[in-house]
Amino acid sequence: VPVNDDHGTMTGGEPHYHQADGADTNLWTRVRVIMPADYVAGTVTLKVLYSVSVTGGNIRFTLVSREYGSGDTAPTTLVASILDVVAPAANTQAEHSVTLSPNPTAGKHVSVLVQRTGTHANDTNAGQVSVWDVWLEYGSDE
């Protein structure tokens, strides 16, 4: 369930999800898009908008995207990426992205896991991560 508390000067009650330090915190979300039936394969990018409560160190994210649809017996993994990213300044939103490969299939639903792996030695930021938004951007290569 999203929360809508304030983060420093980031006020206004925008819903977001907390991911604690020292814990592996999962956020499964269904990206608000079904790939159009006439989708032409091109570059598809998964983007995450986040902030931290404390400046400094690294954040370890695991990003997994899968597609699924009618008649499937198992989801297809589109990307599974482990990222160590430098934490932005406290209460400052930052964006990170990865390219999906293979491309999603026309007409399929897409789900996304955003995990902060706070127990990993490479996660050195002592604060809370707030995930503000997760989305896909795509365009045709034609």
N, C-alpha and C positions, 0 to 999 in steps of 0.2 A: 504494500500500500504506500503510495507516495506521501511525502510530508510537504508542508509548505511553510517551514520556518525561515527566518531571515539569516543571512550569512554576511556579517559585517555590513558593508554598504549595499550588498545585493539584497534588496528588500522588495516587497510587493507580493509575496505569497505564491510565487511560481512553483508548481508541484515538481518535486525531484525525489531521488532515491539516495539514501545514505549507505555508504560502504565503509565500515569501521576499520581502524588500524588494528593489526594483530589478529585479524580474522579473515577467512576466505568467504567473501560475500558474493552471492550469485544474484543476478538480475536477468531473468528470462523475459523478453518482451517480444511481442509480435509487431514487427515493423508495420506501420500503417499503410502497407501497399501490397497488393497482389499484382504480380507481374502481368502487364496487359497481354491479352490474347494475341495481339499483333506486334508484340515486343520483338525488336531486332537486336540480336546480341551485340553488345558493345562493352565499354568499360563500366563496371558497377562498383561503387565505392560505399563501404560501410563507414559511417561517421558517428563519433561519440563526442558530446559536449559535456564537460565536467569541470569541477572546481575542487579545491582542497581547503581545509580549514587552517592549515599550518604551512608556511613556506619552507621549502628545502627538501632535499632527498629525491628519491625516485618512487614511482608507483608501478607496481607490476599488475598489468591487465592481461587477462586471457579473453580473447574475443572469438566466439564461435558463431557461425551463421549456417543455418540449414534451411532447405526448402522441402515442402511436402504438399501433397494434393490428393485428389480423389484417385483411388486405385493403387496408391503407393503402399508398400508393405514395410518400408523403412524410410526415414528422411535421408536426403542427400546432403553431405557436408559441403558447403561452398567455401568456407575459410575457417581455419583454426590457427590462430596467431597468438603467440605470447609476446608481449611488449613490455619493455622497461622504459618508461617515459619520465623525463625530468618534470617534477611537480612545478606548476606555475606558482606565481605569487599567491599568497593566501587570499581567498575570496575573489579570485579572478578567473573567469571562465576561459577554458582552453579547449581546442578541438583536436581530435586525433582521428586518423582514418587508415583503413586498409582496403585493398582491392580484392574483390571476390573472384575466386577462380576455382572451379569453372564458373561460367556465367549462370545465373538463374534461368529457369525454363519458363517460357511464356505460360501464363495461367496458374502458376504455382504460388502458394503462400510462402512467406519467408519469416523465420523466427531467428532471434539473436540472443546470445548469452553474453553479457558483460560481467566478468568476474574480476573483482579486486582480490588478488592473491596476497593478502596482507600478512600471512604467516611466512612467506618466502623471504629468504635472506636479502634478495635484491630489492624488496619493498622497504625502503628506508624512511619514507615520509611518516611522521608520527601523528598526522592528523586524519581527519575523516575526509573521504572522497564523496562528493555529491554528483550523481549523474543527472544532468538536466534534460538531455534529449539524446535519442538514438534514431538515425534515419539512413536511408539509402539514397544515393544520387546516381543517376545513370543516363547514358546517351548512346546513340547508335554510332557504330564505327563507319557507317555508310556516308 
